[in-house]
């Protein structure tokens, strides 16, 4: 199982990567890439929150 700190770090990475894909999709007029970036950004936020919860519960 991943530590809370690792989940938070990976979540931040996925958020940044998703935001980059989302912007690239908008600039290149590629709705598929834009949607993929949006989804990755959201999953990154969720993973970051999981890491925060783990930290609170000491896991």
DSSP file (Angstrom, degrees, kcal/mol; ACC not computed):
  #  RESIDUE AA STRUCTURE BP1 BP2  ACC     N-H-->O    O-->H-N    N-H-->O    O-->H-N    TCO  KAPPA ALPHA  PHI   PSI    X-CA   Y-CA   Z-CA
    1    1 A X              0   0    0      0, 0.0     2,-0.1     0, 0.0     0, 0.0   0.000 360.0 360.0 360.0 140.4    0.0    0.0    0.0
    2    2 A X        -     0   0    0      1,-0.1     2,-0.1     2,-0.1    57,-0.0  -0.411 360.0-114.1 -74.7 150.5    1.3    3.5   -0.8
    3    3 A X     >  -     0   0    0     -2,-0.1     4,-2.2     1,-0.1     5,-0.2  -0.393  25.9-110.9 -77.9 163.8    2.0    6.0    1.9
    4    4 A X  H  > S+     0   0    0      1,-0.2     4,-2.3     2,-0.2     5,-0.2   0.882 118.7  52.4 -61.2 -39.4   -0.1    9.1    2.3
    5    5 A X  H  > S+     0   0    0      2,-0.2     4,-2.3     1,-0.2    -1,-0.2   0.898 109.1  49.4 -65.4 -40.6    2.9   11.2    1.2
    6    6 A X  H  > S+     0   0    0      2,-0.2     4,-2.7     1,-0.2     5,-0.2   0.902 110.6  50.2 -66.3 -41.1    3.4    9.2   -1.9
    7    7 A X  H  X S+     0   0    0     -4,-2.2     4,-2.5     2,-0.2    -2,-0.2   0.917 110.9  49.3 -62.1 -43.4   -0.3    9.4   -2.8
    8    8 A X  H  X S+     0   0    0     -4,-2.3     4,-2.2     2,-0.2    -2,-0.2   0.919 112.8  47.2 -62.7 -43.2   -0.2   13.2   -2.4
    9    9 A X  H  X S+     0   0    0     -4,-2.3     4,-2.1     2,-0.2    -2,-0.2   0.932 114.2  45.7 -64.8 -46.8    2.9   13.5   -4.5
   10   10 A X  H  X S+     0   0    0     -4,-2.7     4,-2.5     1,-0.2    -1,-0.2   0.867 110.9  54.9 -65.1 -35.7    1.5   11.3   -7.3
   11   11 A X  H  X S+     0   0    0     -4,-2.5     4,-2.1    -5,-0.2    -1,-0.2   0.914 107.8  48.2 -63.0 -43.3   -1.8   13.1   -7.1
   12   12 A X  H  X S+     0   0    0     -4,-2.2     4,-2.3     2,-0.2    -2,-0.2   0.900 111.2  51.7 -63.1 -40.9   -0.1   16.5   -7.7
   13   13 A X  H  X S+     0   0    0     -4,-2.1     4,-2.7     1,-0.2    -2,-0.2   0.928 110.8  46.9 -61.8 -45.9    1.8   15.0  -10.6
   14   14 A X  H  X S+     0   0    0     -4,-2.5     4,-2.5     1,-0.2    -1,-0.2   0.852 110.0  54.1 -66.9 -34.1   -1.3   13.7  -12.2
   15   15 A X  H  X S+     0   0    0     -4,-2.1     4,-2.4     2,-0.2    -1,-0.2   0.943 112.1  43.8 -62.8 -46.9   -3.1   17.0  -11.7
   16   16 A X  H  X S+     0   0    0     -4,-2.3     4,-2.3     2,-0.2    -2,-0.2   0.920 115.0  48.6 -65.0 -44.0   -0.3   18.9  -13.4
   17   17 A X  H  X S+     0   0    0     -4,-2.7     4,-2.3     1,-0.2    -1,-0.2   0.901 112.4  49.2 -62.7 -41.3   -0.1   16.4  -16.2
   18   18 A X  H  X S+     0   0    0     -4,-2.5     4,-2.6     2,-0.2    -1,-0.2   0.891 109.7  51.0 -65.5 -40.4   -3.9   16.5  -16.7
   19   19 A X  H  X S+     0   0    0     -4,-2.4     4,-2.4     2,-0.2    -2,-0.2   0.908 110.0  50.3 -64.3 -41.0   -3.9   20.3  -16.8
   20   20 A X  H  X S+     0   0    0     -4,-2.3     4,-2.6     2,-0.2    -2,-0.2   0.927 112.2  46.7 -61.9 -45.7   -1.1   20.2  -19.4
   21   21 A X  H  X S+     0   0    0     -4,-2.3     4,-2.6     2,-0.2    -2,-0.2   0.897 110.9  52.9 -63.1 -40.1   -3.1   17.7  -21.6
   22   22 A X  H  X S+     0   0    0     -4,-2.6     4,-1.9     2,-0.2    -2,-0.2   0.927 112.3  43.9 -61.7 -45.8   -6.2   19.8  -21.2
   23   23 A X  H  X S+     0   0    0     -4,-2.4     4,-2.7     2,-0.2    -2,-0.2   0.907 112.9  51.8 -66.2 -42.0   -4.5   23.0  -22.3
   24   24 A X  H  X S+     0   0    0     -4,-2.6     4,-2.3     1,-0.2    -2,-0.2   0.891 109.0  51.5 -61.9 -38.7   -2.8   21.1  -25.2
   25   25 A X  H  <>S+     0   0    0     -4,-2.6     5,-3.2     8,-0.2     4,-0.3   0.884 110.9  47.5 -64.4 -39.6   -6.2   19.7  -26.3
   26   26 A X  H ><5S+     0   0    0     -4,-1.9     3,-0.8     3,-0.2    -2,-0.2   0.927 113.7  47.2 -66.8 -44.9   -7.7   23.2  -26.3
   27   27 A X  H 3<5S+     0   0    0     -4,-2.7    -2,-0.2     1,-0.2    -1,-0.2   0.869 117.8  40.8 -66.3 -36.8   -4.9   24.7  -28.2
   28   28 A X  T 3<5S-     0   0    0     -4,-2.3    -1,-0.2    -5,-0.2    -2,-0.2   0.377 109.9-120.4 -92.9   4.9   -4.8   21.9  -30.8
   29   29 A X  T < 5 +     0   0    0     -3,-0.8     2,-0.6    -4,-0.3    -3,-0.2   0.927  64.5 144.6  54.6  48.5   -8.6   21.8  -31.0
   30   30 A X     >< -     0   0    0     -5,-3.2     4,-2.1    -6,-0.2     3,-0.2  -0.869  29.6-175.4-119.3  93.8   -8.5   18.1  -29.9
   31   31 A X  H  > S+     0   0    0     -2,-0.6     4,-2.4     1,-0.2     5,-0.2   0.807  82.8  58.0 -63.2 -28.8  -11.6   17.4  -27.7
   32   32 A X  H  > S+     0   0    0      2,-0.2     4,-2.3     1,-0.2    -1,-0.2   0.933 109.5  43.3 -66.3 -44.6  -10.4   13.8  -26.9
   33   33 A X  H  > S+     0   0    0     -3,-0.2     4,-2.4     2,-0.2    -2,-0.2   0.883 113.2  53.0 -67.0 -38.4   -7.1   15.1  -25.5
   34   34 A X  H  X S+     0   0    0     -4,-2.1     4,-2.2     2,-0.2    -2,-0.2   0.919 111.4  45.4 -62.5 -44.4   -8.9   17.8  -23.6
   35   35 A X  H  X S+     0   0    0     -4,-2.4     4,-2.6     2,-0.2    -2,-0.2   0.894 111.4  52.7 -66.7 -40.6  -11.3   15.3  -22.0
   36   36 A X  H  X S+     0   0    0     -4,-2.3     4,-2.3     1,-0.2    -2,-0.2   0.912 110.7  48.2 -61.3 -42.4   -8.4   12.9  -21.2
   37   37 A X  H  X S+     0   0    0     -4,-2.4     4,-2.4     2,-0.2    -2,-0.2   0.903 110.3  51.1 -64.7 -41.6   -6.6   15.7  -19.5
   38   38 A X  H  X S+     0   0    0     -4,-2.2     4,-2.2     1,-0.2    -2,-0.2   0.919 111.2  48.1 -61.9 -44.4   -9.7   16.8  -17.5
   39   39 A X  H  X S+     0   0    0     -4,-2.6     4,-2.5     1,-0.2    -1,-0.2   0.910 112.2  48.6 -62.9 -42.6  -10.2   13.2  -16.3
   40   40 A X  H  X S+     0   0    0     -4,-2.3     4,-2.0     1,-0.2    -1,-0.2   0.882 109.8  52.7 -66.8 -36.9   -6.6   12.8  -15.3
   41   41 A X  H  X S+     0   0    0     -4,-2.4     4,-1.8     2,-0.2    -1,-0.2   0.915 110.8  47.1 -63.7 -42.8   -6.7   16.1  -13.4
   42   42 A X  H  X S+     0   0    0     -4,-2.2     4,-2.1     2,-0.2    -2,-0.2   0.915 111.4  50.0 -65.7 -43.5   -9.8   15.0  -11.5
   43   43 A X  H  X S+     0   0    0     -4,-2.5     4,-2.5     1,-0.2    -1,-0.2   0.851 108.3  54.8 -66.0 -31.6   -8.2   11.6  -10.7
   44   44 A X  H  X S+     0   0    0     -4,-2.0     4,-2.3     2,-0.2    -1,-0.2   0.893 106.6  50.6 -65.0 -39.8   -5.1   13.4   -9.5
   45   45 A X  H  X S+     0   0    0     -4,-1.8     4,-2.1     2,-0.2    -2,-0.2   0.907 111.2  48.8 -63.0 -41.8   -7.2   15.5   -7.1
   46   46 A X  H  X S+     0   0    0     -4,-2.1     4,-2.3     2,-0.2    -2,-0.2   0.932 111.3  49.0 -63.8 -45.7   -8.9   12.4   -5.8
   47   47 A X  H  X S+     0   0    0     -4,-2.5     4,-2.0     1,-0.2    -1,-0.2   0.887 109.8  52.3 -62.8 -38.8   -5.5   10.7   -5.2
   48   48 A X  H  X S+     0   0    0     -4,-2.3     4,-1.8     1,-0.2    -1,-0.2   0.911 109.5  49.2 -62.6 -42.5   -4.2   13.8   -3.5
   49   49 A X  H  X S+     0   0    0     -4,-2.1     4,-2.4     2,-0.2    -2,-0.2   0.882 107.4  54.8 -64.8 -38.3   -7.2   13.7   -1.1
   50   50 A X  H  X S+     0   0    0     -4,-2.3     4,-2.6     1,-0.2    -1,-0.2   0.917 107.5  50.9 -60.0 -42.7   -6.6   10.0   -0.4
   51   51 A X  H  X S+     0   0    0     -4,-2.0     4,-2.0     1,-0.2    -1,-0.2   0.884 109.0  50.8 -62.0 -39.0   -3.1   10.8    0.6
   52   52 A X  H  X S+     0   0    0     -4,-1.8     4,-1.8     2,-0.2    -2,-0.2   0.901 110.6  48.7 -65.7 -40.6   -4.3   13.6    2.9
   53   53 A X  H  X S+     0   0    0     -4,-2.4     4,-2.1     2,-0.2    -2,-0.2   0.917 109.8  51.7 -65.2 -43.5   -6.8   11.2    4.6
   54   54 A X  H  X>S+     0   0    0     -4,-2.6     5,-2.9     1,-0.2     4,-0.6   0.897 107.8  53.0 -58.8 -39.7   -4.1    8.6    5.0
   55   55 A X  H ><5S+     0   0    0     -4,-2.0     3,-0.7     3,-0.2    -1,-0.2   0.903 107.9  50.7 -64.0 -40.5   -1.9   11.1    6.7
   56   56 A X  H 3<5S+     0   0    0     -4,-1.8    -1,-0.2     1,-0.2    -2,-0.2   0.900 114.9  42.5 -63.1 -41.2   -4.6   12.0    9.1
   57   57 A X  H 3<5S-     0   0    0     -4,-2.1    -1,-0.2    -5,-0.1    -2,-0.2   0.427 115.2-116.1 -88.3   2.1   -5.2    8.4   10.1
   58   58 A X  T <<5       0   0    0     -3,-0.7    -3,-0.2    -4,-0.6    -4,-0.1   0.829 360.0 360.0  73.1  33.3   -1.4    7.7   10.2
   59   59 A X      <       0   0    0     -5,-2.9    -4,-0.2    -6,-0.1    -5,-0.1   0.412 360.0 360.0-107.9 360.0   -1.2    5.2    7.3
